[in-house]
């Protein structure tokens, strides 16, 4: 388990198994803390994991820099072949829906358990 704490954002990467990890975010994602999120996405890309769940249920605030970091992280993960599942807080969901009326994260789910079940269903189909 890797723990990175800077200012108002805590990001913790927990490996579920060799192929899946959960990035747990807590606090505020803004200009002063967004580098923590970017660093975590870079580390995940380097690990070449097939599936990553971003648990943002404890994110209490996200501004445009946080949104940009989330979008860039999604892009980088997809380019590396990693599927990303987003579990947003109501704040994160609100920002995403305001900026992207159509879902940006096709695999947005309501809980980490839902994401793990979706991954399991996908594994069973392959």
KANOR-V297714 format. One record per backbone hydrogen bond with DSSP energy under -0.5 kcal/mol. CO is the residue of the C=O (numbers start at 1). NH is the residue of the N-H. If there is no record, write none. Layout:
# KANOR-V297714
co->[CO	CO]
nh->[NH	NH]
This chain:
# KANOR-V297714
co->[2	4	6	8	9	10	11	12	12	13	14	14	19	20	20	21	21	22	22	23	23	24	25	26	27	27	28	29	30	30	33	33	34	35	36	37	38	39	40	41	42	43	44	44	44	45	50	51	52	52	53	53	54	54	55	56	56	58	58	61	63	64	65	66	67	68	69	70	71	72	73	74	75	76	77	78	83	85	86	86	87	89	90	91	92	93	94	95	96	99	104	105	107	111	112	113	114	115	116	117	118	119	120	121	122]
nh->[13	11	9	28	6	26	4	14	24	2	16	22	51	16	17	23	53	14	24	25	55	12	58	10	60	61	30	63	33	34	36	37	38	39	40	41	42	43	44	45	46	47	47	48	49	48	83	21	54	85	23	55	56	87	25	59	89	27	60	29	67	68	69	70	71	72	73	74	75	76	77	78	79	80	82	81	52	54	88	109	56	93	94	95	96	97	98	99	100	101	106	108	86	115	116	117	118	119	120	121	122	123	124	125	126]
